[in-house]
């Protein structure tokens, strides 16, 4: 009898048909998420959300494809005294599929302006995190064209620009680079480079250039001379060693070795 082969053929046909319907629904949903529906869902999920230890998030002007290239006209974080931080003209270019495949791939995060009006009001402490540190991520470029610090945040009013990169792997390896420079007056410059391999060994370099008249020089009451610092570190979080050199003006004032063991630091 040909009944069984006929039933098998029907089952195969039904399975293929069902798979086709599911695939069509997934494609339709993906297309829907790239437009107004996706932006509405993200807006409802993010706007008004509490951020532990910082306050409440508010967003305006969400545009673009949320799965690949989105922008926000304005982002604010509010505490009990109002907005203490604002970002304007934010753009994020990323791969949504990387959330599934890993690592999270972000081509660029670009911010036209960040205003820090004051330090946030004290927030209730967030519960301890059970996370395992930095997730698997690749951020190719972070760029904030203007960071405006209002007077009192870190001394006198000042404008900075910032660029950076970050790569983190599931095995714990991490590479980060950050550079900040003052753009409205004497050019304070901070450069940081950091690496951690999968065994926990770390290495890093840092340099701070605080010319006369700049915010960093004034902060240490060295506004007339300026100062600079370079350092390099190697080891692990539990113990390691490094070198440093400090200058006031162009005169060396301190140079030596530093080491740390179990959270205790030693200079020599």
C-alpha positions as CSV (number, residue, x, y, z in Angstrom):
1,X,0.0,0.0,0.0
2,X,1.1,3.5,-0.7
3,X,-0.6,5.1,2.3
4,X,2.5,5.4,4.4
5,X,4.6,7.1,1.7
6,X,1.7,9.4,1.0
7,X,1.5,10.4,4.7
8,X,5.2,10.9,4.8
9,X,5.0,13.2,1.8
10,X,2.2,15.2,3.3
11,X,4.2,15.5,6.6
12,X,7.2,16.7,4.7
13,X,5.1,19.2,2.8
14,X,3.4,20.5,5.9
15,X,6.8,20.8,7.7
16,X,8.3,22.7,4.7
17,X,5.2,24.9,4.6
18,X,5.3,25.7,8.3
19,X,9.1,26.4,8.1
20,X,8.4,28.8,5.2
21,X,5.7,30.6,7.2
22,X,8.0,30.9,10.2
23,X,10.8,32.2,8.0
24,X,8.4,34.7,6.4
25,X,7.3,35.9,9.8
26,X,10.9,36.4,11.0
27,X,11.8,38.3,7.8
28,X,8.6,40.5,8.2
29,X,9.5,41.1,11.9
30,X,13.1,42.1,11.0
31,X,11.8,44.5,8.4
32,X,9.3,45.9,10.9
33,X,12.0,46.4,13.5
34,X,14.1,48.5,11.1
35,X,11.4,51.1,10.9
36,X,9.0,53.0,13.1
37,X,7.8,49.9,14.9
38,X,11.3,49.0,16.1
39,X,12.0,52.6,17.2
40,X,8.8,52.7,19.1
41,X,9.6,49.4,21.0
42,X,13.1,50.6,21.9
43,X,11.8,54.0,23.0
44,X,9.2,52.4,25.3
45,X,11.9,50.0,26.7
46,X,14.5,52.7,27.3
47,X,12.9,56.0,28.0
48,X,12.2,56.5,31.7
49,X,14.3,53.5,32.7
50,X,16.2,53.7,36.0
51,X,20.0,53.3,35.7
52,X,21.4,51.9,39.0
53,X,23.4,54.5,40.9
54,X,22.9,57.2,38.2
55,X,19.2,58.2,37.9
56,X,16.6,58.0,35.2
57,X,17.3,57.8,31.5
58,X,15.3,60.0,29.1
59,X,15.7,60.0,25.3
60,X,14.4,62.1,22.4
61,X,14.5,61.9,18.6
62,X,15.2,58.2,18.0
63,X,15.7,57.7,14.3
64,X,17.3,55.2,11.9
65,X,17.5,51.5,11.8
66,X,17.8,50.2,15.3
67,X,19.4,47.0,14.0
68,X,22.4,48.6,12.3
69,X,22.5,52.4,12.4
70,X,20.5,54.5,14.9
71,X,20.6,58.0,16.1
72,X,19.3,60.0,19.1
73,X,18.8,63.7,19.1
74,X,19.2,63.9,22.9
75,X,19.9,61.7,25.9
76,X,19.6,62.9,29.5
77,X,20.2,61.3,32.9
78,X,18.1,62.8,35.7
79,X,18.4,62.4,39.4
80,X,16.2,64.0,42.1
81,X,17.6,67.5,41.3
82,X,17.0,67.3,37.5
83,X,19.3,66.6,34.6
84,X,23.0,66.3,35.5
85,X,24.2,64.8,32.2
86,X,23.1,65.4,28.6
87,X,24.3,63.9,25.3
88,X,23.3,65.5,21.9
89,X,23.3,64.0,18.4
90,X,24.3,60.5,19.3
91,X,24.8,57.9,16.5
92,X,25.5,54.2,17.0
93,X,26.5,51.9,14.1
94,X,26.5,48.3,15.1
95,X,25.5,44.7,14.1
96,X,22.4,43.4,15.8
97,X,23.1,39.8,14.7
98,X,26.3,40.0,16.7
99,X,24.2,39.9,19.9
100,X,23.5,36.2,18.9
101,X,26.8,35.2,17.2
102,X,29.1,37.2,19.5
103,X,31.2,39.2,20.1
104,X,29.0,42.3,20.2
105,X,30.3,44.4,17.2
106,X,30.0,48.2,17.3
107,X,31.5,50.0,14.4
108,X,31.2,53.4,16.0
109,X,29.6,55.4,18.8
110,X,29.6,59.1,17.9
111,X,28.5,61.9,20.2
112,X,28.4,65.5,19.1
113,X,28.3,67.0,22.6
114,X,28.2,65.8,26.2
115,X,27.4,68.3,28.9
116,X,28.2,67.4,32.5
117,X,26.5,70.0,34.6
118,X,27.3,68.7,38.0
119,X,28.0,65.6,39.9
120,X,25.0,63.4,40.4
121,X,23.1,63.3,43.7
122,X,23.8,60.4,45.9
123,X,21.8,57.3,44.7
124,X,20.9,54.2,46.5
125,X,23.6,51.6,46.1
126,X,23.0,49.1,43.4
127,X,22.9,45.4,44.4
128,X,26.2,43.6,43.8
129,X,26.6,42.4,40.2
130,X,26.9,38.7,39.5
131,X,28.4,39.4,36.0
132,X,31.8,38.2,34.9
133,X,33.3,41.5,33.9
134,X,33.6,43.0,30.5
135,X,31.5,41.1,27.9
136,X,32.8,39.9,24.5
137,X,32.7,43.2,22.6
138,X,34.5,45.0,19.8
139,X,34.1,48.8,19.7
140,X,36.1,50.1,16.8
141,X,35.6,53.8,17.5
142,X,34.3,55.9,20.3
143,X,34.2,59.6,19.6
144,X,32.8,62.5,21.6
145,X,33.5,65.8,19.8
146,X,32.9,68.0,22.8
147,X,32.7,67.2,26.5
148,X,31.7,70.3,28.4
149,X,32.5,70.3,32.1
150,X,30.6,73.0,34.0
151,X,32.4,74.9,36.7
152,X,32.7,72.9,39.9
153,X,32.5,69.5,38.3
154,X,36.3,69.2,38.2
155,X,37.5,72.7,38.8
156,X,37.0,75.6,36.3
157,X,34.7,75.2,33.3
158,X,36.4,73.3,30.4
159,X,35.8,71.6,27.1
160,X,37.4,68.3,26.1
161,X,37.3,65.9,23.1
162,X,37.6,62.1,23.5
163,X,38.4,59.2,21.3
164,X,38.8,55.5,22.2
165,X,38.6,51.8,21.3
166,X,37.7,48.7,23.2
167,X,38.0,45.0,22.6
168,X,36.9,42.4,25.1
169,X,36.8,38.6,24.7
170,X,34.9,35.8,26.5
171,X,38.2,34.4,27.8
172,X,38.8,37.6,29.8
173,X,41.3,39.2,27.3
174,X,40.8,43.0,27.1
175,X,42.4,45.8,25.1
176,X,41.5,49.4,25.6
177,X,42.7,52.8,24.3
178,X,41.5,56.2,25.4
179,X,42.7,59.7,24.5
180,X,41.2,63.0,25.8
181,X,42.4,66.5,25.0
182,X,41.2,70.0,26.1
183,X,40.1,72.1,23.2
184,X,39.0,75.4,24.6
185,X,42.3,76.5,26.2
186,X,45.8,75.2,27.1
187,X,45.8,71.6,25.8
188,X,45.6,69.2,28.6
189,X,46.1,65.7,27.1
190,X,45.5,62.3,28.7
191,X,46.4,59.0,26.9
192,X,45.7,55.6,28.3
193,X,46.5,52.2,26.8
194,X,45.6,48.9,28.6
195,X,45.8,45.2,27.8
196,X,44.9,42.1,29.7
197,X,45.4,38.6,28.3
198,X,43.4,35.5,29.0
199,X,45.7,34.5,31.9
200,X,45.0,37.7,33.7
201,X,48.4,39.3,32.9
202,X,48.1,43.1,32.4
203,X,50.2,45.8,30.8
204,X,49.5,49.4,30.3
205,X,50.9,52.8,29.6
206,X,49.6,56.2,30.6
207,X,50.6,59.8,30.0
208,X,49.3,63.1,31.2
209,X,50.4,66.4,29.8
210,X,49.1,69.4,31.9
211,X,50.5,72.6,30.4
212,X,50.6,75.9,32.3
213,X,47.3,77.6,32.6
214,X,45.3,74.4,32.0
215,X,42.6,72.7,34.2
216,X,44.8,69.9,35.3
217,X,47.7,72.3,36.2
218,X,45.3,74.6,38.2
219,X,43.9,71.6,40.0
220,X,47.3,70.8,41.5
221,X,48.1,74.5,42.0
222,X,50.8,74.4,39.3
223,X,49.0,76.7,36.9
224,X,52.1,78.8,36.2
225,X,54.4,75.9,35.4
226,X,52.3,72.9,34.3
227,X,53.3,69.3,34.9
228,X,53.4,66.0,33.1
229,X,53.4,62.3,34.1
230,X,54.3,59.1,32.2
231,X,54.0,55.6,33.5
232,X,54.0,51.9,32.5
233,X,52.7,48.9,34.3
234,X,53.1,45.1,34.0
235,X,51.9,42.2,36.1
236,X,48.5,41.0,37.3
237,X,45.7,42.5,39.3
238,X,47.1,40.8,42.4
239,X,50.7,41.9,42.0
240,X,52.9,43.7,39.5
241,X,55.3,46.5,39.0
242,X,55.9,49.6,36.9
243,X,57.8,52.8,36.3
244,X,56.8,56.5,36.4
245,X,58.4,59.9,35.6
246,X,56.9,63.2,36.8
247,X,58.0,66.7,35.6
248,X,57.0,70.2,36.8
249,X,57.5,72.4,33.8
250,X,60.4,70.8,32.0
251,X,62.2,69.8,35.2
252,X,62.1,66.2,36.4
253,X,60.9,66.0,40.0
254,X,60.2,62.4,40.6
255,X,61.2,59.1,38.8
256,X,61.1,55.7,40.2
257,X,59.5,52.3,40.5
258,X,56.1,51.2,41.8
259,X,54.8,47.8,42.7
260,X,51.6,46.4,44.2
261,X,50.8,43.2,46.1
262,X,47.4,42.3,47.5
263,X,46.1,45.8,47.1
264,X,49.1,47.5,48.8
265,X,51.1,49.9,46.7
266,X,54.8,50.7,47.1
267,X,56.8,53.6,45.6
268,X,60.6,53.6,45.4
